[in-house]
Amino acid sequence: MGGVARYYDSAHGRHQPVSTEITGYTASALVYLHALTGDERFLSRAIRAARFLAHRAWRVEWQAMPFELDPPRLAYFFDCGIVVRGWLAVWRATGDPEFLEPAVALGRAMARDFAAAAGEWHPVLNLPEKSAAAREPLRWSRAPGCYQLKAAMAWHDLDEATGGKEFEGPYRRSLEAALATHDAFLPGHSEPAKVVDRLHAYLYFLEGLMAGGDDPRSAAAIAGGIERVAGYAAAGNGQLERADVYAQLLRIRLYAAASGAAPLDCAAAECEAALLHEFQAVSPDARIDGGYYFGRQDGRWSPHVSPVATAFALQALAMWDGREAGRVPERYLLI
C-alpha cells in the first residue's frame, strides 16, 4: 500500500487512519536511513510511500492533496509542504521524474490556493471547493503562524530542484511573515500541555529558517529560539514531555552549530539526547518495539507510538552520535 497511519495506539491495539503528512515524513525518513546505511530496503519502501502519495492520494482533478483519504474533506498547508519535501527526497535519491512532477504541481497549488490577505497562508482548506476553513486561534494547526515556514521550505527546495525561481516569492513572503510574528507564538496558551504542543510547532519555524541563507535575522532567531524552547521544555520536565520536542531541539542545536548560527551547548544537548533515549519502546510487540512514545506526563507514557517522533528521534540521535565526525546531514535530508 505505502500509506502510513498517524500513529499506533498501543492501549487499544489499533492504528489511526492513514495520513498524507505522515506518509510524506516517512518517505523523507526512509531516504535519510538509506543515505545513512546504504540499505536498499529503505529506499524501496520510500518509493512505495512516494507512489502512494502520487497515485492514490494526490487528487489530479482537484489539484489538491487531502489530509486523509476517507473522506478527502480537508487540505492542510503544512501537510502539503511535508508531502512535497517527501517527494523531493525520493526524487533526489532516484532521479525519477515520477516524483518531481507532482511535487511541482502541489507546490504551485499551495501558492495559488492557500494565499490569504496580509501575507498569510490559510492553514486549512475545505475540499473540493478549496474555500478557507474556519480558523481556531488557540489551535496552532488551525491558524496561520510562524510554524508554516517549515512547509514553505518546500518552495525553496523546488527552486533548487528545478533550477528556477518560480517559488522564490512565496518562500520569501513566508520568511518575512514568520520573522515578523514569531515572538508572539510562545507561550500562546494558558494550559501547560498546550504550551508544550506549541514548542513542537515553534521548532518547525526554527527548522524553516535554515533555508533562509545567510540572513542575520534568521541566525539570530535560531539562536534565541533555541534558548526559548529549552527554557519552556525544562519547566515542563517531569510533568509533561514530548519526544518530538526533545528530538527537534537536539537536531536544531546541531544544525545551528554546524552553520555557525549558534554555538553548541554540549551539556544541554547531552541531556536532551539522554532524555530522548528514554522514550524508545522496548516490547515483544513488533508493532511498537524500537519506536518512540509520543509523550510522558507525570511519569506515565502516552500509549501513542508515533512515526514522526520516531523519525525525528532517530535522526537527532544519529546526528548526536556522529557529531565529532561532522556527520550533519544536508538540509534537504532534514526530516
MIROKE-308574 format. One record per residue: residue in one letter; x, y, z of N, C-alpha, C in turn. Coordinates in pm, whole numbers, plus 32768, in hexadecimal, padded with zeros to 4 digits. Each point is the difference from the previous one (the first is absolute). Layout:
BEGIN
aXYZXYZXYZ;...
This chain:
BEGIN
m80537F8780007FAD807980008056807E8000;g8055801280668059807280047FD48071805A;g7F7F800980227FD08069805980217FE18091;v801080698052802A7FF0808B7F9A8043805C;a7FDB7FB9806B7F9F80348061803D80708053;r7FAA805480368030806E8054804D7FCD8078;y7FCE7F998041804A7FC0806D7FBC7F7C8022;y80477FB180517FCA7F81802F7FD780108092;d7F847FE280207FCC8009808980177F798044;s806A7FF8804F80247F7F803D7F9E7FD6806D;a7FB7805F80397FA07FDE80697F897FB37FC8;h7FDB801F7F837F8B7FC07FC480257FA57F8B;g80827FF77FE1802D7FA67F967FCD80247F77;r7FFC80837FDF7FCF80267F7C804C80797FCA;h800880037F7C803C80717FBB7F97806B7FE6;q802C807C80007FAC806F7FD57FFA80007F67;p7FA780507FC47FF880027F6C8083802B7FBE;v800F7FD77F84807580277FB17FFE80987FED;s8074803C8010801080917FF38063801D7F91;t7FDF805E7FA8805F80237F96807B80478039;e7FED8053806780728042804080617F988038;i7FCD7FA0804C80567F9D803F80427FA77F96;t7FBA7FE57F93803C7FB47F938072804F7FC0;g7FED80847FF1806C80557FCC80798001805A;y7FE8800D8083806F7FF9806080477F797FF6;t7FB27F957FF3803B7F7B7FFA80587FF07F85;a7FD380337F8D80527FFA7F88808680458016;s7FFC8078803D807D8047801D80587FB38061;a7FC27FC58067804D7FB6806480437F867FC2;l7FBA7FBB7FA980387F887FC1807380237FA2;v7FF480717FBA8070802D7FAC807980218057;y7FE880418070806F801E805C80427F818032;l7FB17F9D802680387F828031804D7FB87F92;h7FD1800B7F85804A7FC77F90808780467FEF;a7FFF80858009807D804B7FF480617FDD8071;l7FC87FE6807680527FE38076803B7F747FFB;t7FB47F9F7FCD80277F73800980227FBF7F7A;g7FCC80377F9480107FC07F7F7FA57F897FE9;d7FA77FE5805D7FA57F8D7FF77F9280207F9B;e7FFA7FB27F937FA0801B7F967F6F7FEA8029;r7FEC7FB6806D7F767FEB802F7FC080838029;f804F805A80387FC9808180287FD3804F7F85;l805180007F977FDB804A7F897F867FC27FBC;s7FF97F7A7FFE7F8D7FBD7FC57F7F802A8045;r8002800880827F888026804B7FE180957FF1;a806980517FF17FE9808E7FE67FB980147F7B;i80277FB37F9C7FC080077F7D7F6D7FD7800A;r7FE37F98804D7F757FD680137FAD8070803E;a8038804180667FB6806D80407FEA80737F9F;a806880227FB27FF4806F7FA17F9B7FE07F93;r7FFC7F827FD47F9F7FD97F9A7F7180008036;f7FF07FDA807D7F7C800A803E7FCF80907FFB;l8057805D80237FD9808D7FFF7FE380317F73;a804F7FD47F9F7FF180307F767F897FC47FB9;h7FE37F81801A7F9C7FB97FAF7F7D7FE38048;r8001800580857F837FE6804A7FCE807A804D;a805D804E80367FD6807180547FEA80817FB0;w805B801E7FA57FF8807D7FB37F8380007FA8;r7FAB806680137F85800A7FB2801B805A7F87;v801E7FC17F908023804A7F877F8F805B7FD6;e7F847FCF800B7F8D804E7FD27FEB807F8054;w802C7FFD807B7FF5807580578084804E8009;q806E7FC17FD780858036801A800E801C8096;a7FE87F97804F7FFF800D809280337F818041;m803E80128075802E7F8F80527FAE7FFD8081;p7FA37FA1800E7FAF7FFA807980537FDC807C;f7FCE80288071803B7FDC80817FF27F698018;e7F897FCB7FF07FE47F7180057FA97FDD7F88;l7FFB7F817FDC7FBE7FD87F847F707FD18013;d7FDA7FE3807A7F7B7FC480147FB880478071;p7FBB806F7FE27FEF803F7F7E806780707FEA;p8016802C7F828060806A7FE47FC0808A800C;r7FE6802A807B7FB1807A80148054807C8018;l807E7FEF8030805280728026808B7FF67FC2;a803D80737FE8808D80087FD880458063805C;y80737FD98037804E80568059807A80367FB6;f80198081800D8077803C7FC5807E7FB88030;f80097FEB808280797FC3803880167F757FC6;d7F987FB07FFD800C7F777FCE80307FFE7F6F;c7FCC805D7FB0802880047F73809780177FF2;g8036805A8053809080187FFA80517F858025;i7FD17FB4806180467F8780297FFA7F977F92;v7F8F7FF67FBB7FF47FA27F90806080277F90;v800580817FDE805D802C7F97808F7FDA8025;r80268017807B808A7FE28029801A7F697FFF;g7F9A7FB0801F800E7F707FF780177FD37F71;w7FB080367FA480137FE07F71808B80297FD2;l802B807880278083802F7FD480707FAB8038;a7FF17FD0807B80667FA88039800E7F817FAD;v7F8E7FC57FD880057F867FAF8033801F7F74;w7FDA80727FC9803180287F7C8098800F8000;r80388040806780918010800580467F798007;a7FC37FA28048803D7F7C80117FF57FA97F84;t7F9B80197FAD7FE77FA97F8D801380457F7A;g7FEF80847FFC800380497F827F857FEB7FAB;d7F987FC780387F897FDD7FB47F9E80767FFA;p7FE280337F877FA280717FF57F737FDF8030;e7FE47F8080177F7E7FD780377FE2804A8081;f8069802980487FED80418082801680977FF9;l804F802F7FA1801480907FF37F8480447FC7;e7FBF7FC17FA17F8D80407FBD7F8D801D8061;p7FD47FA080537F958023805E802E8062806B;a80827FFD80228033805F80637FF1808F7FCC;v802280167F827FF080847FC47F6D80277FFB;a7FAB7FA27FD97F70801D7FF87FC780258087;l80267FB880697FCC801F8084803B80828034;g807E801B7FE3803B808180277FB580747FC3;r7FD97FF37F827FB1806A7FC07F76800C803F;a7FC37F8F80217F7C80048040800680448088;m806B7FE6804B801080418082800380987FF0;a805180307FA3800F80907FEE7F7F80407FCD;r7FB67FB77FAF7F8580367FC47F887FF8805F;d7FEE7F8D803E7F827FE680468000802C8093;f80738004804080058020808F801E8093801A;a8018804F7F988022808D80157F8F804A8045;a8023804E80657F9F804E804C802E80918006;a7FB2805380428022808E800B80768014805E;a803F80737FF78069802B805D80777FA18002;g801C7FC37F8E80767FAA7FF97FF17F7A8043;e7F877FDC802A7FEA7F8180467FE17F917F9D;w80027F8680377FD27F8A7FB77F917FBF8051;h7F8F7FE67FBE7F957FBA804780377F7C8035;p7FE57FDD807C80327F8280347FB77F867FC9;v7F7C800D7FE77FAF7F8D7FD87F9B802C7F95;l7FEE7FAA7F9C7F9980177F9A7F9B7F908003;n7F8280227FE37F987F9C7FE9800C7FCC7F71;l7FF07F7E7FF180037FC27F7B7F767FCC7FDC;p7FDF80027F7E805780247F8F7FFE80937FDA;e7FAD805380437FEE808A7FD280778059801F;k80577FD5805C8078804A80277FE080858043;s7F92800580487FE280758052804C7FF78083;a801E8072803B804B8001807E7FA97FCA8071;a80367FA0804B7FBA7FCB8075800680648072;a7FA37FF5805C7FFE805B807380817FF38050;r803580718029807B800180507FDF7FF48094;e80607FC6804B7FF17FF08090808080328041;p8002807C8030807B803E802F804B7FB1806C;l7FBA7FB5805580447FB7806A80317F767FD4;r7FE37FDA7F8480387F857FC6806180297F93;w80817FEF801A806280357FA17FF27FC47F74;s7FD57F827FF77FF47FC17F7C7F8980347FB0;r7FA6804880437F8C80397FBB800980987FF7;a80798035800D801780907FF5808480167FB6;p800C80707FB98081801D7FC080688020806B;g807E7FEF7FDF8067801D8062808B7FE07FCD;c806280208053808C7FF07FD980257F6F7FE4;y7FB87FA0803C801D7F737FEC7FF37FD77F6D;q7FB0804C7FB27FEB7FE07F73807F800B7FAE;l8068803E8039807B80137FB580417F7B7FDB;k7FEF7F988054803A7F7F7FD97FBE7FCC7F81;a7F7D800D7FF57FBC7FD77F85802B80567F8B;a801780818019802B805B7F95808B7FDE7FCC;m80507FB7804F80817FD17FCF7FF07FB07F7F;a7F8C7FC27FED7FE77FB27F87801380577F85;w7FD780808006801280587F8D8094801A7FE6;h804B80188069809080137FF180407F847FC2;d7FD77F8B803080377F837FCE7FD87FE87F6E;l7F8680287FDB7FD57FF17F75805480577FA2;d802080798029805580557FAD808A7FC27FEF;e80367FC5806A80817FBC7FF57FF57F897FA0;a7F927FB780087FF07F887FAF7FED80217F6C;t7FB8806C7FE47FE080227F75806280617FC2;g8054803F8053805F80617FCC7FC280857FDA;g7F88801A802F7FBC807D7FE07FE38052807B;k7FAF80687FEE7FDD805780707F6880128009;e7FB87F9D7FCE7F6E800980007FC7800F808C;f80407FC080627FC87FFA8087804A805A8063;e805B80537FCF804C8056805B7FA580618049;g7FA1803B7FB77FA68061803D7FB07FC88073;p7FBB7F8E7FEE7FB47FC8807080567FDF807A;y807A7FCA7FEB80537FE28075802880808047;r802A80677FB5802A807D80417F8B80408049;r7F897FF87FC77F89803580447FEB7FB88084;s80107F7E80017FF07FB1807A806B80238066;l807B800F7FD1806E8021805A7FE980878044;e7FDB80657FB37FEA8084803A7F8E7FFD8066;a7F937FBB7FDF7F8F7FF8805D80267FB8807F;a804D7F947FF480287FB38076805D8050805A;l806080457FC4805B805180517FB880728047;a7F9780337FC17FB58070803A7FA37FD68071;t7FDA7F8180047F977FD5805E802C7F988066;h80777FC77FF380227F8B80518008801D8095;d8022807A8026800F801E808F7F7E7FE9804D;a7F8E80107FBD7F7F7FF380447FCE7F708004;f804A7FA37FC27FCE7F777FF780097FB68086;l80658020804F80117FC180837FEA8066806F;p7FBD7FDB806E7FCA7F7A801C7F807FE27FB2;g7FAF80657FE37F8E7FEE7FA87F867FBE803C;h800A7FCE807A7F8E7FBC803E80167FFF8097;s7F907FFE804A80087FFF809280137F75803A;e7FE17F977FB1800D7F778031808C7FC97FE4;p80457FCB806780897FCE7FEB800A7F997F90;a7FA07FA67FF580057F9A7F967FFD803F7F76;k7FB1806A7FF17FF780427F7F8080804E7FE0;v804180348069808080447FEA80687F9E7FCC;v80077F88803B805E7F9B7FD17FE27FDB7F70;d7F817FF67FDE7FD97FE37F768033806D7FA2;r7FFD807C802D802E806F7FAC809880047FF5;l80487FC5805E80927FF77FF380247FB17F83;h7FBB7F917FEE80147FAC7F897FEB80537F82;a7F9680507FFC7FE380527F8B806680707FEF;y802A803D806F8064806C7FF780847FCB7FC9;l80217F85802280797FC37FC97FF57FED7F6A;y7F877FED7FCB7FEF7FFF7F6F802E80867FC5;f7FDD806D8042802D80847FD3809980077FFB;l80427FD3806A809280048003803B7FAB7F90;e7FC37F8D7FE580317FAB7F947FEE80457F79;g7F8E80437FEE7FE680457F83806180717FE4;l803A803980698060806D7FF080817FD17FBC;m80197F7F8001807E7FCF7FC8800880167F69;a7F8E80157FC08001801D7F70801280957FE5;g800D8050806A800980907FF2808980347FDC;g805F7FA77FE98085802A7FD6804D8046806E;d804880687FDA80578046805E7FBD80788041;d7F7E80097FFA7FB78070803C801E80028096;p803D806A803480218004808F7F867FFA805A;r7F8C80287FCE7F867FF780507FDD7F6E801A;s80177FAB7F9E7FE37F728012805C7FC38068;a808180207FF880607FCA80617FDD802E808D;a7FDB807F800E7FDD803480847F827FBD8035;a7F9E7FEA7FA97F847FC0802C80197F6E8027;i80587FBB7FB980207F76802480437FFB8089;a8064805580158048800080807FA280228073;g7FB180697FF07FA3802580697F927F9B8013;g7FD27FC57F937F947F9E800780297F828049;i807B7FD57FED80327F8A80487FF780168096;e80298076802C7FFC801D808F7F7180098034;r7FA6803A7FB27F758009802A7FC27F768010;v80117FAC7F9C7FC57F7A8006803D7FB18073;a80838008801080427FB6806C7FCA80298088;g7FE5808180107FCB8030807F7F767FCA801D;y7FA880037F9E7F797FC9801380047F698014;a80577FBB7FB580087F6E800E80327FD9808B;a8060804B803380337FE380877F958017806A;a7FAD80647FE97F95801D80617F9C7F8E8007;g7FED7FB97F917FA07F927FFE803C7F78801D;n80837FF9800E80447F8080177FCB7FBE807E;g7FD77F827FF37FC97FB680717F6A800A800B;q7FC580627FBB7F6F800F80017FC67FD97F79;l802B80467F977FD17FE17F798076800E7FA0;e80207F937FBC80717FFF7FA37FD67FBC7F7F;r803E802B7F927FE37FC47F7E80817FDA7FBB;a80007F8A7FC380787FD17FBC8023805B7F8B;d7F9B802E7FB4802080517F8B804280848028;v7FDA80398071803E807E802D80937FE9801F;y80207F98804D808C7FE4801E804F7FE57F81;a7FC57FB37FA380477FDD7F858018807B7FA9;q7F9980517FEE800F80767FAC80608064803E;l7FFC800D8084805A805E804380917FD37FF2;l80197F7F801580887FCD7FEF802E80127F70;r7FA97FE47FA3802480087F73802080907FD6;i7FAE8061802B801A808B7FD7807D80348043;r801E7FD1807980818026803E80757FD77FA7;l7FFB7F857FCD806F7FCC7FB1800880467F78;y7F8F801A7FC28002804B7F838032808F8017;a7FD48041806B802B8088801D809680088017;a80367F9E804780907FFD8019804C7FEC7F7D;a7FCE7FA77FAB80447FE37F817FFF80797FA3;s7F94804F80057FF580747FA7803C807E803B;g80227FFD807F8036807680427F96805C8037;a7F827FD57FFF7F94805680338005800B8098;a802E7F97804580068001809280657F96802D;p804E801D8069805C7F9A80337FB27F8E8040;l803C7F8B80007FBE7F8C803A80117FFE8097;d7F907FFC804780017FEB809180057F698015;c80797FCC801380127F6F80047FB87FC18077;a7FFF804380717FBF7FC780767F697FF47FEA;a7FC480687FC87F717FFD7FE67FDE7F977F96;a80527FF87F987FE87F9F7F96800E7F718035;e80627FE9805480137F7A80387F887FD88056;c7FCB805F804B7F8A7FE780527F887FDE7FA9;e7FED804A7F937F8F7FE67FA6800D7F787FBC;a807A7FDB7FDB80157F7C7FC37FDF7F918063;a802A8012807E7FE47F9A80667F6A7FF4801A;l7FBC807180087F6F7FFD80157FBB7FBD7F89;l802F801D7F8A7FC27FC87F87800B7F677FFE;h80707FCC802B80117F6E80057F947FBF8056;e7FD3804780677F9D7FC6805B7F7A7FE77FBC;f7FE580467F937F7E7FF57FBE7FF77F877FA4;q806E7FBA7FE87FFB7F907FA27FBE7F878041;a7FA07FC67FB87FB57F8E803480517F7F7FF0;v7FFE7FAF806780397F797FFB7F8E7FA18021;s7FD87FB07F9E7F877FB2801080077F807FAC;p7FC17F95802F7FF47F897FAB7FA280157F8A;d7FB1806B80057FA480217F93805080467F92;a80117FBE7F8E805280377F947FC780827FC8;r7F81801B80197FC3807A7FCB8033807C8047;i80347FF0807980328075804880927FF48029;d80387F887FFB808A7FED802D805F80587FAF;g804F80528044805F80587FBD7FC780877FDC;g7F7A800D7FFF7FC380817FE5800B805C8079;y7FD1807A7FF080098063806C7F75802B802B;y7FEC7FFB80837F82803180377FF380967FE6;f7F8680297FE87FE5808D7FE28023805A8075;g7FD77FD780798013805980727FFE7FB98085;r801C8050806880017FCE80897FCA806E805A;q7F9F7FDE80547FC68062805C7FFE7FC5808C;d803D804A805C80087FD4808C80377F71800A;g80627FE37FAC80427F7E80047FB97F917FB6;r7F8B801B7FC57FB37F987FB9800C80167F69;w801B7F937FBA801080077F707F7A800F7FBB;s7FFB80547F997F8E80017FA67FFE7F7B7FB5;p7F897FC97FE47FFB7F817FB5801A80117F6B;h8018807A7FD38011801A7F7280927FEF7FD8;v801A7FA57FA480857FEF7FC77FFD80457F78;s804F80687FF47FF3805D7F90806B7FEB7F96;p7FDA7FF17F8080657FF77F968055807D7FF4;v7FC380768014804C807B7FF0806180138074;a7FD27FEA807B805B8008807280737F9D7FEF;t7FE27F8A7FCC80687F9B7FEA806480307F98;a7FCF80377F91805980307F97805780738031;f7FC280608047804D80708035806B7FCF8062;a7FD97FA38057805D7FCE806580747FB67FC0;l7FE37FAA7F9F806C7FB57FBE8063805F7FBF;q7FCD80687FBC805B805D7FBF805080518066;a7FBE80328067804580508064806E7FB08044;l7FE27F85802680647FAF804780717FD57FA2;a7FE17FE77F81806B7FE07FA1805B80797FED;m7FC780767FFB8051807A7FF680558014807C;w7FC57FE88075804A800F807D80737F9D8007;d7FE77F837FDC806A7F9B8004806E801D7F9B;g7FDD80427F918063801B7F998038808D8002;r7FE68049806B8026808E8002809780157FF4;e80507FAB8041809080157FFD80397FE87F76;a7FBC7FAD7FB0802B7FE87F767FC280657FA0;g7FB2805D80387FC180667FAC7F8F7FCC7FAB;r7FBE7F95802C7F977FC47FAF7F7A8047801A;v7FF480767FC97F82804A80037FC57FF97F74;p7F8C7FC57FEE7FCA7FED7F797FE280847FBB;e80087FFC7F7B7FDA80767FB27F7180298025;r7FE480827FF37F7E803380297F8D7FB67FBC;y80137FD97F827F937FBE7FBA7FE07F77803A;l805C7FC880537FE57F8080427FBF80128089;l7FE8807C80277FB88017807D7F757FC57FF4;i7FDE7FA8805F7F7B7FC27FFE7F9980648033;
